C-alpha cells in the first residue's frame, strides 16, 4: 500500500512538472507581432532625461527580450516593437501610454496628362519666382531608380537651405545617386523584416533603389522633369513630364515584395516631415478603420498640423460601394479617371465581325491570314482553366492558336506568358462581369488584346458555335482625342464613407488609367521575371497613378501660394474641379455602368489645375477645427491624444459639436429613415466659412439637386456674400429639408458660389439610413 501511494505521488509530480513545462513552452513560444505604441510626450517622468530612455524603460518593464524597431518623434510620439499579446496588453496599462496598435499591412494601389490637364500651356500658370523649386514632394512607395532622365537636375539651383533629408546608402545605391532634383532617398524595412523575415536580395534591394517600378512611376508622375521623345515601346510618344517639374523629389521606400507595413510607413512619414517635405504622396491603403486606430491617419494629422499636405489613393476596389481607403478628412483622397488617349487593338473574327480592345504589344505581329482560335476553358483539364493560370493549358490544344482567356485571380500579363509558354500564338483577354467594359492596356509578351465583357461574350459565342473558328488581332498604336473623357475608372474605389458618413469621399479624381511615367531598370514593363525588356518609361493604371497627379498639383499650388494651408490647397483643387463635360454634354460618366457617375464616385469632380490656381474663395481648416470634429464624433481624451498628440485634451461640455460644422469643401447629408408610422420632414443644417484669396467680389449662391422618389429643399442663408479684401472671411448656413425615404435611398446636388469670374463649387450627397 505504501509503495502504491509513493508511485502515485511520483506520477502526479511528474505530470505536474510536465504540465508546467508545457505551459512554459507555450508561453515562451507565444507568437509575437509588431505593435505601434503611442505615448503621451508630456507625461514623461522627470527621472528620464530623454523620451527615448522612457520608451526603452517602458518596453523593458513588460519584456526582457523585445527590441525597439523605430522611435517616432515628429508626427507621432512613441515606438514600435515585436510583442506578445500579453506584453502588448501590459504595456497599454502603463501610465503615459495612449494606445498600442497592431501592425497593419498595406497594399500599393496599382505624357499626355499635362496636355489633358492644360499644363502644356502653363507658362502663365506658375509664377516666375523660384518658390516652386523650393517645394519638396515626398513619395512613400517602392523607392526610386535615380538614373532616369525624369530626375535630371539641369537648371536647378542649390538644394533648399532648410532641407534636412539625406540619401541613405544601401545595396546598389550611393549617396551620389541623388542630385539637386532627387534630393532625398531613404528606406524603411524594420517592420517588414520583423514580420516577414530578412529581405531576399535576389528579388529586391535593401536600399532606396526601386526593384518594382511603382515608386519610380509615382514620383516621376508627381514631379518628374520634362523628358522629350518619351514613350513605352513607341506608344504614347511625346514629352513626358510630372505635374510640378520644378519641385524637388524625396523618395521614402516603405513597400516591399510582401507589402507595406504600418510601422515602416509611420516611420517614413515621421522622417519625411522632419526632413522638410511640403507634400507627401502615398499610393497605398489598407481599408477603413477609426482614425485613432489608423497609423496613416495619425501620421497625416500631425503632418497636416506642421503644414504638410498628405495625398493618398482612394483604392482599387471599385466599383463596389463603400470600398474606400484613406478617408480621414485631413487627407486628400484621390480616385481615378481616364485620359483622352487610348491604345486600340482589334479582334477580327473569321465571320467578318470586328471587336475593339486595347493593347501595348509592340513585337512581331500575327500573320495577316487568320489563325485558329480556342477557348482556354476547353484547352485545359484544370478547374478554372478559362483563367489561364500557370500550368493549366494543354500545349497540344493551344499550339499555334489564339487563346481566349478570361480575367481574374492572376495578373493580366501573366496570362499572356502562360499562353506563350504553352505554344499559343496570341491571346484575347476578356473581361468578366467583375470588370465590365473597363479596358486597361498592357505591354504583353505576345500578340494580345484586352476586350470588354460584351465583346468577350460575343467572341466566346462565335468560337463555341463554329467548327473551325479563326481570328486575328490588329494593333492600332496610339489614339488621342478619345471622347467622352474623362470617365470614372471602374476600379476606382467608391463612397459612401462608412467611418464618417457625413464626410464625402473621395475628394476628387485625377488621371489614373494608362499613365506613362518613369520606370525601374530592374524589371520589364510587365514586371514579370521572364520579361527581359528594359524601358525608360512604362504605362500602368490605378488610383496609385491618380494620387501623385494631385500630389504634384498640390506642390504646384504650394509654390504659387506658399502661405496656403493644406486645407486651402485641397479646397482650391476641389471647388474648381468639374463634374460636367465641357459644352453642356452632361455629367461625367462611370465606365462601370455606362451611366452618369455620382459624387460617391468622383467626389468634387475631375481636377482642373488651371482653375485651381485662382479659386477665388477657399474653405480653410486648422488642426483645432479637426479636433472639434473629433469631439463631434464623441472621441475620448485618450482617443484624441492618440490622433492629435494633445495630452489631457477634454472636449468642452458646454459646446455643441457637430460633424456638419466641419468646414469641408463638400456636403454629405445623412437623413434618418422614419420608423413605424412616423412621417414628416427632417432638416439638417451645415455651416461653412469661406476665405477670400481672390480679392474683392460679391458671390451669389445657386443650388441644384436630384433625388429619386422625393425632393430635398435647400436654403442657403445668406445667399449672397461680399468680400472686400484678400483674407476676409464670411460664413453661411445651408439647411437641407427632406421627407423620409426608404433606407438606402440617395440623391445628389451641387452648390455653387459665383462672382462672375470665379465659380466655387461643392458637391452634395444625400443618404437615408
C-alpha positions in Angstrom: 0.0 0.0 0.0 2.8 2.4 0.9 4.6 1.6 -2.4 1.5 2.2 -4.5 1.0 5.6 -2.7 4.6 6.5 -3.3 4.3 5.6 -7.0 1.1 7.5 -7.4 2.6 10.6 -5.8 5.7 10.3 -8.1 3.4 10.1 -11.2 1.4 13.1 -10.1 4.6 15.1 -9.5 5.9 14.0 -12.9 2.6 15.1 -14.6 2.7 18.4 -12.8 6.2 19.0 -13.9 5.4 18.1 -17.5 2.3 20.3 -17.4 4.3 23.2 -16.0 7.0 22.6 -18.7 4.3 22.5 -21.4 2.8 25.8 -20.1 6.3 27.4 -20.0 7.0 26.3 -23.6 3.6 27.6 -24.8 4.1 31.0 -23.1 7.7 31.2 -24.2 6.8 30.4 -27.8 3.7 32.7 -27.9 3.6 34.4 -31.3 4.9 37.9 -31.5 3.8 40.6 -33.8 4.7 44.2 -34.3 2.8 46.9 -32.4 3.0 50.7 -32.6 3.0 52.2 -29.2 1.7 55.8 -29.0 3.0 57.7 -25.9 1.9 60.9 -24.3 5.0 63.1 -24.8 4.1 65.4 -21.9 3.8 62.5 -19.4 7.5 61.6 -19.5 8.6 61.2 -15.9 11.3 63.6 -14.8 13.6 60.7 -13.9 14.2 60.2 -17.7 16.3 62.8 -19.4 15.1 61.8 -22.9 12.0 60.4 -24.3 14.0 57.5 -25.9 15.1 56.4 -22.4 11.5 56.5 -21.2 10.3 54.4 -24.2 13.0 51.9 -23.6 12.2 51.6 -19.9 8.5 51.2 -20.6 9.3 48.4 -23.0 11.7 46.7 -20.6 9.0 46.7 -17.9 6.9 44.3 -19.9 9.5 42.3 -21.9 13.1 41.4 -21.3 13.7 40.4 -24.9 11.8 42.8 -27.1 13.7 45.5 -29.0 12.5 48.9 -30.3 12.2 48.9 -34.1 11.5 52.6 -34.5 11.2 55.6 -32.3 8.7 58.2 -33.5 9.3 61.9 -32.7 7.7 64.2 -35.3 4.2 63.1 -36.4 3.9 60.6 -33.6 5.4 60.1 -30.2 6.3 56.5 -29.2 7.9 53.5 -30.7 7.2 50.1 -32.4 8.3 46.7 -31.2 7.6 43.0 -31.5 5.4 41.9 -28.6 3.2 39.1 -27.5 -0.4 39.8 -26.9 0.1 39.7 -23.1 3.1 42.1 -23.4 1.0 44.5 -25.5 -1.8 44.4 -23.0 0.5 45.0 -20.1 2.2 47.9 -22.0 -1.2 49.5 -22.7 -1.9 49.7 -19.0 1.2 51.7 -18.2 0.9 55.4 -17.4 1.7 57.6 -20.3 0.7 55.0 -23.0 -2.1 56.3 -25.3 -2.6 53.3 -27.4 -0.9 50.0 -28.6 -1.9 49.3 -32.2 -1.1 46.1 -34.0 0.8 46.3 -37.3 -1.3 46.7 -40.4 -0.3 45.5 -43.9 -1.0 48.0 -46.7 -1.1 47.3 -50.4 0.0 49.5 -53.3 -2.9 50.9 -55.3 -1.8 49.9 -58.5 2.9 62.1 -71.1 -0.4 63.1 -72.3 -1.6 64.0 -68.9 -0.1 67.5 -68.8 -1.9 68.4 -72.1 -5.1 66.8 -70.9 -4.9 69.0 -67.7 -3.9 72.1 -69.5 -0.4 72.2 -68.1 1.3 72.3 -71.5 0.3 75.9 -71.7 1.2 76.7 -68.2 3.9 79.4 -68.6 1.3 81.8 -67.2 0.0 79.3 -64.7 3.1 79.2 -62.5 4.7 82.4 -61.1 8.2 83.2 -62.3 9.6 83.3 -58.8 11.8 80.4 -57.7 9.4 79.3 -54.9 8.3 76.3 -57.0 11.8 74.8 -56.9 11.8 75.1 -53.1 8.8 72.8 -52.8 9.7 69.2 -51.9 7.4 66.2 -52.7 8.0 63.2 -50.5 6.8 59.9 -52.1 6.3 56.9 -49.9 6.4 53.9 -52.2 8.8 51.2 -53.5 11.8 53.5 -53.9 13.4 55.2 -56.9 15.5 54.5 -59.9 17.7 57.6 -59.8 19.3 57.3 -63.2 16.1 58.1 -65.0 16.1 61.3 -67.1 13.0 62.4 -65.2 15.3 63.2 -62.3 17.6 65.4 -64.4 18.6 68.4 -62.3 19.6 70.7 -65.2 18.6 74.3 -64.3 18.0 73.6 -60.6 19.7 75.7 -58.0 21.2 74.5 -54.7 19.2 72.2 -52.5 16.8 74.3 -50.3 18.6 75.6 -47.2 16.1 74.2 -44.8 16.3 70.6 -46.2 17.4 68.1 -43.5 17.0 64.9 -45.6 19.6 62.5 -46.8 20.4 59.9 -49.4 20.9 56.7 -47.5 23.4 54.3 -49.0 22.5 50.6 -49.4 22.6 47.8 -51.9 23.4 49.4 -55.4 22.6 52.8 -54.1 25.1 55.6 -53.3 24.6 59.0 -51.8 25.9 60.4 -55.0 22.9 58.9 -56.8 20.9 61.9 -55.6 21.2 65.4 -57.1 19.5 68.8 -57.0 16.3 67.3 -58.3 16.2 64.0 -56.3 17.3 65.4 -53.0 16.5 62.6 -50.7 16.2 58.8 -50.6 15.6 56.6 -47.6 14.4 53.1 -46.9 12.4 51.6 -44.1 12.3 47.9 -43.7 12.4 47.1 -39.9 8.7 46.5 -39.6 8.6 44.5 -42.8 11.6 42.3 -41.9 10.3 41.8 -38.3 7.1 40.4 -39.8 8.2 38.7 -43.0 11.9 37.8 -42.3 15.0 39.2 -43.9 14.7 40.8 -47.3 15.5 38.4 -50.2 18.1 40.4 -52.0 17.9 38.1 -55.0 14.4 39.6 -55.6 14.7 43.2 -54.2 17.3 45.5 -52.9 17.7 46.6 -49.3 18.2 50.2 -50.2 16.2 53.1 -51.6 16.6 51.6 -55.2 13.3 50.6 -56.8 13.2 47.0 -57.8 9.5 47.1 -58.7 8.8 50.2 -60.8 5.8 51.5 -58.9 7.8 54.1 -56.9 9.7 55.5 -59.8 6.4 55.8 -61.7 4.6 57.7 -59.0 7.5 60.0 -58.1 8.0 61.0 -61.8 4.3 61.5 -62.2 4.2 63.9 -59.3 7.3 65.9 -60.1 9.4 64.5 -62.9 11.5 66.8 -65.1 10.4 67.1 -68.7 11.8 64.4 -71.0 11.5 64.7 -74.8 11.0 61.7 -77.1 9.5 59.6 -74.3 7.4 56.6 -75.0 6.8 53.0 -74.0 7.9 50.8 -76.9 6.7 53.6 -79.3 3.3 54.1 -77.5 2.3 57.5 -76.1 5.2 59.2 -77.7 5.9 62.8 -76.8 7.3 64.8 -73.9 6.8 63.2 -70.5 6.7 65.5 -67.5 5.5 65.5 -64.0 2.8 67.8 -62.6 5.3 70.0 -60.8 8.5 69.9 -62.9 10.3 72.5 -60.7 9.6 70.7 -57.4 12.2 68.6 -55.7 11.6 64.9 -55.0 12.4 62.8 -51.9 11.8 59.0 -52.1 10.9 57.0 -49.0 10.9 53.3 -49.7 8.3 51.6 -47.5 6.8 48.9 -49.7 8.4 45.6 -50.4 7.5 42.3 -52.2 5.4 41.3 -49.2 3.6 44.6 -48.8 3.9 47.9 -46.9 3.8 47.8 -43.1 2.3 50.5 -40.9 5.3 50.7 -38.6 7.6 51.5 -41.6 5.0 53.9 -43.1 4.7 55.8 -39.9 8.5 56.0 -39.5 8.7 57.3 -43.1 6.0 60.0 -42.5 7.8 61.0 -39.3 11.2 61.3 -41.1 9.8 63.0 -44.2 8.1 65.8 -42.2 11.2 66.3 -40.2 13.3 66.3 -43.4 11.3 69.2 -44.7 8.8 67.8 -47.2 5.9 70.1 -48.1 3.7 67.4 -49.8 3.5 63.7 -49.1 2.2 61.3 -51.7 1.0 57.8 -50.6 -0.3 55.5 -53.3 -1.2 52.7 -50.8 -4.0 51.8 -48.5 -5.4 49.2 -46.0 -9.1 49.7 -45.8 -11.1 51.8 -43.4 -10.8 52.0 -39.6 -11.4 54.5 -36.8 -9.0 57.4 -37.1 -7.3 56.7 -33.7 -6.5 53.1 -35.0 -5.3 54.2 -38.4 -1.5 54.8 -38.5 -1.6 56.7 -41.8 -4.4 58.9 -40.5 -2.4 59.6 -37.3 0.7 60.4 -39.2 -1.2 62.5 -41.7 -2.9 64.5 -38.9 0.4 65.6 -37.4 1.9 66.2 -40.8 -1.0 68.5 -41.6 -0.5 70.4 -38.3 3.0 71.1 -39.5 1.8 72.4 -42.8 2.3 69.3 -44.9 -0.4 68.2 -47.3 -0.9 64.4 -47.4 -2.4 63.0 -50.6 -3.5 59.3 -50.7 -5.0 57.0 -53.3 -8.7 56.0 -52.7 -8.1 52.4 -53.6 -8.7 50.0 -56.5 -11.7 48.1 -55.0 -14.3 49.7 -57.2 -17.0 49.7 -58.4 -18.2 48.3 -55.1 -19.8 50.9 -52.8 -18.0 51.9 -49.6 -14.7 50.4 -50.8 -12.5 53.4 -50.0 -9.2 53.7 -48.1 -7.7 56.8 -46.5 -10.9 58.6 -45.6 -9.7 60.9 -42.8 -10.9 64.5 -43.5 -7.3 65.8 -43.2 -6.2 63.5 -46.0 -6.8 64.4 -49.7 -8.3 61.2 -51.1 -8.0 60.7 -54.8 -10.0 58.5 -57.2 -9.1 57.7 -60.8 -10.4 58.7 -64.2 -9.4 58.2 -67.8 -7.4 60.3 -70.3 -8.5 61.2 -73.8 -5.8 58.8 -75.1 -6.2 55.1 -75.9 -4.2 52.2 -77.4 -6.7 50.4 -79.6 -6.4 46.9 -80.9 -9.0 45.0 -82.9 -10.1 41.4 -82.9 -11.1 40.3 -86.4 -13.1 37.1 -86.4 -13.5 34.6 -89.2 -17.1 35.6 -89.7 -16.1 39.1 -90.5 -17.0 40.8 -87.3 -14.6 43.1 -85.5 -14.3 43.9 -81.8 -12.2 46.7 -80.4 -10.0 46.4 -77.3 -6.6 47.8 -76.1 -3.0 46.6 -76.2 0.5 47.8 -75.7 2.1 44.9 -77.6 4.9 46.1 -79.9 6.6 42.9 -81.1 6.2 40.9 -84.2 2.6 41.0 -85.4 0.5 38.0 -86.2 0.3 36.7 -89.7 -2.1 38.5 -92.0 -4.1 35.4 -92.5 -6.5 34.3 -89.7 -5.4 31.7 -87.1 -7.4 29.1 -85.3 -8.9 30.4 -82.0 -9.7 28.3 -78.9 -11.4 29.0 -75.6 -9.0 28.4 -72.7 -11.6 26.5 -70.7 -11.7 23.9 -73.5 -7.9 23.6 -73.6 -7.4 22.7 -70.0 -8.0 19.8 -67.7 -7.8 22.1 -64.7 -10.7 23.7 -62.8 -10.8 27.4 -63.8 -8.8 26.7 -66.9 -10.6 29.6 -68.5 -8.4 31.9 -66.4 -5.1 30.8 -68.0 -3.4 30.2 -64.7 0.2 28.8 -64.8 0.4 25.2 -65.8 -3.3 24.9 -66.7 -3.2 25.0 -70.6 -2.6 21.8 -72.7 0.1 22.6 -75.3 -1.4 20.2 -77.9 -4.6 22.2 -77.8 -3.3 25.7 -78.0 -0.1 25.5 -80.1 -0.2 28.0 -82.9 -3.6 29.3 -81.9 -5.1 32.4 -80.5 -6.4 31.6 -77.0 -9.4 33.3 -75.4 -8.6 33.8 -71.7 -10.8 35.5 -69.0 -9.6 38.0 -66.4 -9.4 37.0 -62.8 -7.0 35.9 -59.9 -3.7 36.1 -61.8 -2.1 39.2 -63.4 -3.3 40.0 -66.9 0.2 40.0 -68.3 1.0 36.6 -66.7 -1.9 35.0 -68.6 -0.2 36.0 -71.8 3.0 34.4 -70.7 1.1 31.2 -69.8 -0.3 31.2 -73.3 3.1 31.8 -74.9 4.7 29.2 -72.8 2.2 26.6 -73.9 2.9 27.4 -77.6 0.0 29.8 -78.2 0.3 32.4 -80.9 -1.8 35.1 -79.4 -4.3 35.9 -76.7 -7.6 37.7 -76.3 -8.2 38.7 -72.7 -11.9 39.1 -72.0 -13.3 41.0 -69.1 -15.9 39.2 -66.9 -18.8 41.0 -65.0 -16.3 42.0 -62.3 -14.6 44.4 -64.8 -17.4 45.1 -67.2 -16.3 47.3 -70.1 -13.2 48.8 -68.5 -10.2 48.4 -70.6 -6.6 48.6 -69.2 -3.7 48.3 -71.7 -0.8 46.0 -71.0 2.7 45.6 -72.7 2.1 41.9 -73.3 4.8 39.4 -74.2 2.9 38.0 -77.1 0.3 39.5 -79.5 -2.7 40.1 -77.2 -5.8 42.3 -77.0 -7.9 43.1 -73.9 -11.6 43.4 -74.6 -14.7 44.3 -72.6 -17.2 41.8 -71.2 -19.7 42.3 -74.1 -17.0 41.7 -76.8 -15.6 38.8 -74.9 -19.0 37.1 -74.6 -19.6 37.6 -78.4 -16.2 36.2 -79.3 -16.8 33.2 -77.0 -20.2 32.5 -78.6 -18.6 32.6 -82.0 -15.8 30.2 -81.3 -18.1 27.8 -79.4 -20.6 27.7 -82.2 -18.2 27.3 -85.2 -16.5 24.0 -86.2 -13.2 25.8 -87.2 -13.3 29.3 -85.7 -10.5 31.7 -86.7 -9.4 35.2 -85.8 -6.5 37.7 -85.9 -5.5 40.7 -83.9 -4.7 44.1 -85.5 -2.9 46.8 -83.4 -3.8 50.4 -83.8 -1.0 52.2 -82.0 -1.8 55.4 -80.0 -5.0 57.4 -80.5 -5.7 60.8 -78.9 -8.9 62.9 -78.6 -11.0 60.0 -77.3 -14.5 61.1 -76.2 -16.0 61.1 -73.7 -13.2 61.7 -71.4 -12.6 61.6 -68.6 -14.8 58.8 -67.3 -14.6 57.3 -63.8 -12.5 54.2 -63.8 -14.3 51.0 -62.8 -11.6 50.0 -60.4 -11.6 53.4 -58.6 -12.9 52.9 -55.0 -16.3 54.5 -54.1 -18.1 56.0 -51.3 -20.1 56.4 -49.1 -17.6 56.8 -46.3 -18.6 54.2 -43.6 -16.3 55.7 -40.9 -17.9 59.1 -41.1 -20.8 59.2 -43.5 -21.1 63.0 -43.1 -17.7 63.4 -44.8 -17.9 62.9 -48.6 -15.0 60.8 -50.1 -13.2 60.5 -52.4 -12.4 64.2 -52.6 -11.8 64.3 -56.3 -10.5 62.2 -59.2 -7.5 62.6 -61.5 -5.9 60.7 -64.4 -5.2 57.1 -63.4 -5.7 54.9 -66.4 -2.9 54.1 -68.9 -0.4 56.6 -67.4 3.1 57.0 -68.9 5.8 57.7 -66.4 9.3 56.7 -65.4 10.2 53.1 -64.7 12.8 50.9 -62.9 15.7 49.4 -64.7 15.3 46.2 -62.7 12.3 44.7 -64.5 10.5 44.9 -67.8 7.2 46.7 -68.3 5.2 43.7 -67.3 7.1 43.2 -64.0 7.4 39.5 -64.8 10.8 37.9 -64.2 10.7 36.4 -67.7 10.3 39.8 -69.3 13.9 40.8 -70.5 12.8 44.1 -72.0 14.1 47.2 -70.2 12.4 50.6 -70.7 12.8 54.2 -69.6 9.1 54.7 -69.2 6.1 52.4 -68.6 2.3 52.7 -68.8 0.3 51.4 -65.8 -3.1 52.1 -64.2 -4.6 52.6 -60.7 -5.5 55.2 -58.1 -1.8 54.8 -57.4 -1.4 56.9 -60.6 -4.1 59.4 -59.9 -2.8 60.2 -56.4 0.6 61.6 -57.5 -1.1 63.7 -60.1 -2.9 65.5 -57.2 0.3 65.5 -55.1 2.2 67.2 -57.9 -0.6 69.7 -58.4 -0.6 70.4 -54.7 3.1 71.2 -54.9 2.4 73.5 -57.9 -0.1 75.4 -55.8 2.2 75.4 -52.8 4.9 77.0 -54.9 2.5 79.6 -56.2 0.9 80.3 -52.8 3.5 79.4 -50.1 1.2 80.7 -47.3 -1.7 78.5 -48.1 -2.5 75.7 -45.7 -3.0 72.1 -46.7 -6.8 72.6 -46.3 -6.7 75.7 -48.5 -4.8 73.9 -51.3 -7.2 70.9 -51.2 -10.2 73.3 -51.2 -8.8 75.1 -54.3 -8.4 71.8 -56.2 -11.9 70.5 -55.1 -14.0 73.7 -55.6 -12.6 74.2 -59.1 -13.0 70.5 -60.2 -15.5 69.8 -62.9 -18.4 67.3 -62.8 -19.8 68.0 -66.2 -18.2 67.7 -69.7 -17.5 71.0 -71.5 -20.1 72.3 -73.8 -23.1 71.1 -71.8 -22.6 67.5 -72.8 -23.9 66.1 -69.5 -22.3 64.9 -66.3 -19.2 62.7 -66.0 -19.8 59.1 -66.8 -18.9 55.9 -64.9 -17.3 53.3 -67.1 -18.6 50.6 -64.8 -22.2 51.3 -65.6 -22.0 53.4 -68.7 -24.3 55.9 -66.9 -23.8 59.1 -65.1 -21.4 59.0 -62.2 -22.1 60.5 -58.8 -20.2 62.3 -56.1 -19.7 59.0 -54.4 -17.6 58.0 -57.4 -15.8 61.3 -58.2 -16.2 63.5 -55.1 -16.0 67.1 -56.2 -15.2 66.1 -59.8 -12.1 65.9 -62.0 -9.2 68.1 -61.1 -8.7 71.2 -63.1 -5.3 72.8 -62.2 -5.6 75.9 -64.3 -8.8 77.0 -62.4 -7.4 75.7 -59.1 -4.6 78.2 -59.2 -7.2 81.0 -58.8 -10.2 79.6 -56.9 -11.5 82.9 -55.6 -12.5 81.5 -52.2 -11.3 78.6 -50.1 -12.7 76.6 -47.2 -9.8 76.6 -44.7 -9.3 74.4 -41.7 -6.8 74.3 -38.8 -5.8 71.4 -36.5 -8.2 72.8 -33.9 -11.1 72.6 -36.3 -10.3 68.9 -36.8 -10.1 68.3 -33.1 -13.6 69.8 -32.8 -14.6 67.3 -35.4 -13.2 64.5 -33.2 -15.2 65.9 -30.3 -18.3 65.7 -32.6 -17.5 62.0 -33.0 -17.5 61.7 -29.2 -13.9 60.7 -29.1 -12.5 60.3 -25.6 -9.5 62.3 -24.4 -7.3 59.2 -24.9 -8.5 58.7 -28.5 -8.0 62.4 -29.3 -4.5 62.2 -27.8 -3.7 59.2 -30.0 -4.6 61.1 -33.1 -3.6 64.7 -32.3 -1.0 64.3 -29.6 -3.0 66.7 -27.3 -2.4 65.1 -23.9 -5.3 65.6 -21.4 -7.4 67.4 -24.0 -11.1 67.4 -23.0 -13.9 68.4 -25.2 -15.9 71.4 -23.8 -19.2 70.1 -22.4 -20.7 73.5 -22.7 -20.2 73.5 -26.5 -22.3 71.7 -29.1 -20.1 69.9 -31.6 -21.3 68.8 -34.9 -19.7 66.9 -37.8 -21.8 69.1 -40.1 -19.9 72.1 -38.8 -16.5 70.9 -40.2 -15.5 73.5 -42.8 -15.2 70.9 -45.6 -15.5 71.8 -49.3 -18.2 69.2 -49.9 -21.5 68.2 -48.2 -22.6 64.7 -47.2 -26.1 64.9 -45.7 -27.3 61.9 -43.8 -31.0 61.7 -43.1 -32.6 59.1 -40.7 -35.3 56.9 -42.1 -38.6 57.3 -40.2 -39.7 54.2 -38.4 -43.2 52.8 -37.9 -46.0 55.3 -38.6 -43.7 58.3 -38.0 -43.6 60.5 -41.1 -42.6 64.1 -41.7 -39.8 66.2 -43.0 -36.3 66.2 -41.4 -34.0 69.2 -41.6 -30.2 69.0 -41.4 -28.0 72.1 -41.2 -24.4 72.6 -42.2 -22.3 75.7 -41.6 -19.4 76.8 -43.6 -16.9 79.7 -43.7 -15.1 80.9 -46.9 -11.9 82.9 -47.1 -11.2 85.2 -49.9 -8.0 84.5 -51.9 -9.1 86.4 -55.0 -9.7 89.9 -53.7 -13.0 91.9 -53.7 -16.1 90.3 -55.0 -19.8 89.6 -54.4 -20.7 85.9 -54.7 -24.2 84.6 -55.2 -25.3 81.0 -54.4 -27.2 78.6 -56.7 -28.2 75.0 -55.8 -29.3 72.1 -58.0 -30.4 68.7 -56.6 -31.8 65.4 -57.9 -33.3 62.8 -55.6 -35.1 59.7 -56.8 -38.5 59.3 -55.1 -38.5 62.6 -53.3 -37.4 66.2 -53.1 -34.8 67.9 -50.9 -35.3 71.6 -50.3 -32.1 73.5 -49.9 -31.9 77.0 -48.3 -28.7 79.0 -48.2 -28.5 81.8 -45.7 -27.3 84.3 -46.6 -27.5 83.6 -50.4 -25.1 86.4 -51.2 -21.6 87.1 -49.7 -19.5 90.2 -50.3 -15.7 90.3 -49.8 -13.7 93.5 -49.8 -10.1 92.1 -49.5 -7.9 89.0 -49.5 -8.1 87.1 -46.2 -11.6 88.3 -45.3 -13.9 85.5 -44.0 -17.7 85.1 -44.5 -19.9 82.4 -43.1 -23.2 80.8 -44.3 -25.6 78.1 -43.3 -27.2 75.5 -45.6 -30.5 73.9 -44.5 -31.4 70.6 -46.2 -35.0 69.5 -45.7 -36.3 66.2 -46.9 -39.1 63.7 -46.4 -38.5 60.3 -45.1 -37.4 57.8 -47.7 -36.5 54.1 -47.5 -33.2 53.2 -46.1 -30.5 53.1 -48.8 -32.1 55.9 -50.8 -29.7 58.6 -52.1 -29.6 61.8 -54.1 -27.1 64.3 -55.2 -26.7 68.0 -55.9 -24.2 70.9 -56.3 -23.9 74.2 -54.6 -22.1 76.9 -56.5 -21.0 80.4 -55.5 -20.0 82.8 -58.3 -18.9 86.4 -58.6 -18.9 86.3 -62.4 -15.3 85.4 -62.6 -14.8 82.5 -60.2 -17.1 79.5 -59.6 -16.7 77.9 -56.2 -18.5 74.6 -56.4 -19.3 72.0 -53.7 -20.8 68.5 -54.4 -23.7 67.4 -52.3 -24.6 63.8 -51.5 -27.8 62.7 -49.6 -28.3 59.4 -47.9 -31.1 57.9 -45.8 -30.1 55.3 -43.2 
